[in-house]
Amino acid sequence: MRLLFALALLAAPAFAQDMPPSTPRERLMAADANKDGKWSKDEWIAAGRREMGFSLLDADKDGFVSQPELIEGMKRMQAMGMSPPQ
């Protein structure tokens, strides 16, 4: 039984990598094509996000949404009673 469980745990990461991202958060993380921790407008839209959201979250207007900008934007949305995508 333990061996079966251990094998399942070892197989899970490989299986998970083969599955396409399904949640909005997973799609956003996968869309960071160059893995620099920020999203260009093209990467943002490729993740299924709206251009308007990109414009609102790009606080410093440098053409990228960084992780800190994303976190702050989500906090603002929650403060306004909005539910950000998971």
Secondary structure, DSSP 8 states (H G I E B T S, - for coil): -HHHHHHHHHHHHHHHHHS---SHHHHHHHH-TT-SSEEEHHHHHHTT--HHHHHHH-TT-SSEEEHHHHHHHHHHHHHTT-----
